[in-house]
């Protein structure tokens, strides 16, 4: 979770990259689905890419549903949100409800192809309330999500 020293100005001029439960274990989890890249690697790359294309990216991760909801509420003041909800994407109506009130673009991402996995993973309850959805592209999906979100912001 972000520290308490993030200013409102930092939030208002940035995109939030929010990762959900167990994504702090990237690089350790099942490499068949998630590869060997760590979350720190992903955050470093997306922050760097943001600098290259002219946007600030704040990164956060939470294993707790309530913590994610709080961070989504903070994203209301920002430019947009990229969210990998992890397993919460399949059943968290609290996260869905928090996303539904956002007036900023939201891109949902999953590293693996959720449609090619166990049946319980095939559905995302948050997809109907997000702007875009990317899955099955590995960690490169984060780059695609950032580029898509920036494109949507430039079209406003």
N, C-alpha and C positions, 0 to 999 in steps of 0.2 A: 504494500500500500504506500502511496506517496507520503512523504513526511509532512508535518504541519507547516513547513516553511514555504510551501508553494503559494505564491500570491495569486490574487484574483486576476491580475494582468497576465500572469503566465498561463493560467487556465483559459482565459478569453482568447488568447492568440495561439492556441495550440490544439493539436489533435491528440486524443487519448487513445493509446493502445492498451486494451484491457484483456488480460489473460485470466482464465478461470482455473478451477481446481485441477491439481496434479500437473499443470503445465510448468510449474517450477521444477519438475522432474524430467523435462525434455533432455535428451542425451542419455538418460538412464532408463527410460521407459521402453517398451517394446519397439525396437528399431525397425521392425517390419512395417509398422504403421507410422512411426514418428521420426525415424532417422536418428542421426547421432548429434545433430545440432542442439546446443543448449539454449535455454531461454535468454541467457545473457548474450549469446551470439545473435539471436533474433533481434533483441532490443537494440544492440549496438548497430546492426545493419539498418534497421528501420529508422533509427535516430539519424544515422549518417545519410541515408537516402532522403529523409525529410530535409536536412540541411542542403543537400544538393538541389532539391526542387523547390526550396524556399518556404518550407513550413516547419514549425517546431513540433516535435512529437514528445509527449510525456508517456512514460510506460508504468504500468501497474499490474500486479498479479494478486489474486486472492483465492484462497481455498474455501472461503466462506461466502455463502449466498448473500447474506446481509451486507458484507463488505463490498461485494460487487454492486449491489443496489446503491449503496452510498456513493461509490465512484461513478456510477451511471448518472446519479443526480448531479454530481459535480460537472459532468460532461455537458450538461444543459447550457453552461456558460461558455463552452469552448466552440471550436470550429466544426468538430465532428468526432466520431468514435469508430474505432476498429475493435471488434470484440471477438475473441475466441472463448466462447462460454464453456468449453469442455462439455462434460456430461450434463451440466445445467441446461444446455441448449435443448435437451430432449424432454425436459419435464418442469423447468422452473417458470411458473406463471408469475412469480414475483419479479424475476428479471424481465420477463416479457412486458409486464405492466410498466416497469420503470422505463424500458426502451420506447414503449408506445407513446409516451408524452414528450419525447425529445423532438425538438424542432430542427435539429442538426442532422446531416446525413450519417447513417450508420451502416457499416459493412460488417457482416458476420463472416467469420472464417473458421474453417476446420482443416487441420493439416491432412487428415486422411479423408478418403471418400466415404462419407457416412452412409451413402446409399449402397455401398458394396460390403458393408460390415453386418454385424448382428442386427436382427430385425428391430430391436429396441432403439438402435442408433439411427435408423433410417428417417426419422421424422425430427424436425426442429420446430419446437413450439414458438420460437422467437422469429423465425423467418418471415412470417406474414407481416411483421411490424418493422422490418429493417429495409434499408434502401437497396442493398445488394448482398449477394451470398456467393462465397467462394469456398469450394472444398476439393480435396483430392490433389492439390498442387504441391504438397509438402510445405516446407517453410517458405518457399518462393511465393506462396499464396499471400503472405503478409505484404510483400512488395506489390503484388497485384492490387491488394486491398488499398494500400496507401495511394497508389497511382490513381485508382478508380475514385477514391474519395476526393483527392485533389482535383481531378477532372470535374467532378460534380460541383465542387465549390467554385471552380472557374466558370462554370456554365450558369451560375446564379446571377 
